[in-house]
Each structure stands twice: as structure tokens, then as C-alpha cells.
Amino acid sequence: MTDHPQVSSGKAIRMIVLLCVVSATLTRADTHPAKFVPTQSAAFIVFPKLAESNARIGGFLAGVKPGFPGLDLAEFEMTAGFAPRTMDLSRPIILIAERPEDLMRLLAGTGLSEGDSTWPIIGFMPADPAGFANSLRGDRTRHGGVQSVVGAFGRYRVVMRDGFAFVAARGSTLAKIARLSADESEWSRMSEAARDDATTSDVFVQISMAAWRPLYEAKLQAVVELMKLGIQLQQPDPARIDQTRKLADWFFSGALDAVRQMDSASAGLSFDGERFRLSHHHTFRSDDWLADYLRHVTRKGSSDAWRAFPDDPFLMGLSSNWNVPPELCLAVRFNRRCMDDPELCKSLSKDDRLGLDREISALTAGTTAEEFVVTSPSGQLMPFRMSGSYLAKDATKMLVSMQKVRDHSQEVVGSLIPGAAEIGGKTHLIQINGLNVFQMRLVDASESQLVRTNIANMYGADALYQEAAIGDDTIVYSIGDRTGVQKLAEVVRGERPSMSKNDRVREAMGAMPSDANLLLLVDTQRFVKSIPFLMRTGIGAAPADTARRVDDKSVDAVGPLLGWSATVRGNHIDCAFTMKAGDLQETIMAFHQMGRTLSNPSTGGAGSNSGLAADRPVPFAMGD
């Protein structure tokens, strides 16, 4: 038995309507307003889920600062020019600044008004699509698809794209959006990671560097010139000043050119209730030398980060798996640039120069991952200790190459880094419990009293530099006491717990991408506690010989960790900071405590006229 034709027809109609609604919903879920941002727009800001973000982040800030009012969403809509509940605040909202002055107007807190050409374009999903559509005036098939609507401050122009209403005071500013194709938008030039952040972050902002270049170019050039002058003025050897100037010109000119090749920069802030994440992304011109360099960056090997270091408290650690062919490596190119200067390398024979080039190239090709960790003795913030490791194809061979490079590179490096040429000591091969170790007393590496004093202040007068090959694939080094390399060897052999197994470290690493080329961990509480001492040391107020030790028993555990990562993908570099909300609160409290200490000399601080002076005590309890 078949249905009555009228009944069957009604079911069919209802089914068609249902399919259309589902299709529209899926289409809107997949679309993003940034797909309609014209290329070279000065900036755009996206709030992917403003209502949800406001509740979550507002709750955290209220915990840090009781009484924090949060964002008034009704006022936000009124500032944008619409009555409350006009926008669907659960869907993405975008602000598009065609010119830098448009963004300046937004930051000044001035709202949209009729005829105003300096207010950014705002895009949103209407909370009531049908009602909003009925309020539109004008034939969208004419005037390039631009219609109009009456808002809180007058009549605005509107373009509808995939359910999003893009609103501006003048129709001419919407013309590009009305006819924009997918491959002409900023979205098409963003990395996958940046697109993901623009979709899932609480707030995301991207700027076009070309639009802002006229505003910052002269200032950036002035800063670079001051940095070059500063390096020259710090060169203690008058005979090296011209060499220093040439190399500084080469280095900073390349760095400035790299900045000029950046097409866009973006950042996204996310908070999931447990952890904050601040991403930043950088896209470079695809047809220039820096993009070509980035396309050659690779990761090699699959070893765990921090596998060579003991599970001890630390100040910071950096892990690098950033590999490029030797001819593109900055160290190789810097060395060759130096080799081309006869004045710079007059003490090196042609064979020495060629040999140095071979050894540096071999090190570049033969080592894949490099890491170092800055620590200090148990119960102390100072002096510093440093440990490092290399993952190498042939550890023993690479270690020999390192000794050869060290024998000849100090004069070259000293031309760019004042004082580095003074560190010319050589290591001596010794044995420690059957392990072949290259060692030297660090202060004996220099004849300069200034360099020796700086080394003693940072690492202690008796600090040793050691390095050794462990097994076939690992080179380790340390700056500290006689047991430094031996402890690292025990970790590599599995005889001592590794930092990579620490629960707090594992949690921080789990929040960062597994394919990152650079990884950074910072114990923020330890860092904040070290700031006053570093400030004092930085201005030359070295503590007396009997007061180099800076005791603080509270640093004998890994504290709150800030993580940072950088991953190269084509002509993009995708980076992110990450930190647990509780760790961030601990860090904020540590900064507050440091501020109180620095502003109150009577508590051992270093205020404007207190412990930073050379004749005042270091603002920590001192041991003998």
C-alpha cells in the first residue's frame, strides 16, 4: 500500500527543508570569516567564541584580582554599533583594519558612526539571521552585493558572505570582500597552525608587515645602527674595531633583511580552563632567500628531549633539532665570511682556514640535536652550572673536530663578540673513572682580568669546563665541578634518573608539539628569584669572593614551568608559549614578592638606591 500523494509530497518537502538546514549548518560550521579578509589588509582580529571565552578567562582573572568585572558583552555590541543580542557571540566575530589608522581608531575605543571611514570592518553571524535579513535594504544583486542596515549610530553598509554580515560605514570599503575569491584572502596564505589558532583561540590577531613597514622601518633601522655602534664601542682592541664593524654590518644587514621578508605575523591566546597558550606565527615571502632556507630545515632522529640530564631543579633548558645543509648553516657562512677577510684571519695560514671550514661543515653535518640546561648547586641560586649534549653520528670523531675548531676560532669570534678572543685556553685530556674527558679550568681560559672576573661571578672561581663522548652517538659537556660530565654519563647510561622522566617536565612537554625544532623550558619562580642578583652582576657590582654563593633552599624542586616551542613548516615558523594556570598564578605572586623586595631595602631588596650599588649587600642570604 502506498502513501496518499499529498502525504508523500508533504514528507518530501519536510525532508528537503531538513536537508537544507543541515547543509547550511555544516557549511557555517566549516567556514571562517578570515576567508574573506583581503590580502595586505593591515590587520584583523578574530574572537572565535567571545561569550565562552569571556566567561572562562574572566573567571581566571577574578581569581587573580577579586572583583574583576570582565567584559560587558552588551557594551561590546553597542560599541560596534548594534543593539545587544544582534550578534551571535557563540560564533566567530572579526574586525578587519584595511589601514593601520583603522586599528588605531579601534584601540582608541571610539565606536562606529555613519560615514566614518576609519573604523574597522566588523564581521559576525547575526543572532537572528532571518530578522537581520529582513532589516537589510537594497538589492544585493546590484551595487556589487552591498546592502544597508540601520544600526545604533546610523545607516551602515553590509555585505553577506556565507552567513556572515560584514559591516562598514562606507560601501567602498566592502567592495573587495563582496567579490573576494578563496585564493585571494589572507586565509590562503596562513599556515595550518595559524588557521587552527584563528579557529580555536579565545582571541587571534594577524598583521600584514607591508602595511606597517612605513611606520616602523626608520625606527628599526635606528635600533640596528645603535646595536652595531654598541658592539664597536665594546671592542677593547683598537686594531679590531674595523673588523668588528665589517662583521657587525654583515650580520645585522642579514637580520634586517630577514625582518623585511616577513609577510605577516600573528598571535593567538587560548585558555582551556587549565592551561594558557600564547601562539605566534611568522610567514615569510615564498620567493626569497629566507623562505628557501626554511624549506631546508629538518628534524633528524627521534631521541627524547632532555635524555642526557639528571632529574634536578633547573633554571632553563633549550633543545634544538634544527638541521640544514652545511652550505646554508649560519656558523659555516659566518666562518667563510671571516675567511674572506685577510685582515681578520692574518694569523691563520691558508691550510688552517680550509681546515677550519672543513671541521665546521663536518660538525654541522655530523650533529643532529643539541641541548643545554642551566642549573645551580643544591640549595643555591648561584653560581650557575651548565650542562649540554649533542646527538652525533660518530661522537668520538665529532669531539675531535670540536677541539680543532676551538684551537683556531677564538680570533674570528672575537671580532664580532668583544672579549671572546680573550678566551683562548685549551682543554687537556684526563681520565675520570675510566672516562676520557677534555677539561680546563674556566677562568684560566683567559688572560683578561675582566673576562676572568665575569666568569668567576657567574660560575664560580673554580668552575671547570668538561666534555666527553658517551657511547657512539652522544657528546656531553658541563661547566661546574669535577663531577659534571660524570653525572651526565651516568644519566645517558641509565644509571641515574633523567630529567625527561620528571612529572612536571613531562606535563609541560606534552603541551608542546612533538615535531618542534626548538623547545624551551623556564622555571619561572627560580628565574624571578634570580633577577635581583643578575641585575647586580649585570652592572658590574660583583659580590666579594666570600659571597658568591646565593642560598635559597626553596629552589630544590622543579617549580612552575613556562614552555615555548618553534616549528618550521615551509615558509612559516609556528611558535607557542604554554603554561598551566596555577603555575601562572605562582609566577605572578613571585613577581609581586620581588617587587616588594626591590622597593624595600630594609628587607634585603635592591630599590633605586639600595642593593644594586657595589657597596651594598647582594639581596639574598649569603653563604661562605
Order of alpha helices (4+ residues) and beta strands (2+ residues): alpha-beta-alpha-alpha-beta-alpha-beta-alpha-beta-beta-beta-alpha-alpha-beta-alpha-alpha-beta-beta-alpha-beta-alpha-alpha-beta-beta-beta-alpha-beta-beta-alpha-beta-beta-alpha-alpha-beta-alpha-beta-beta-beta-alpha
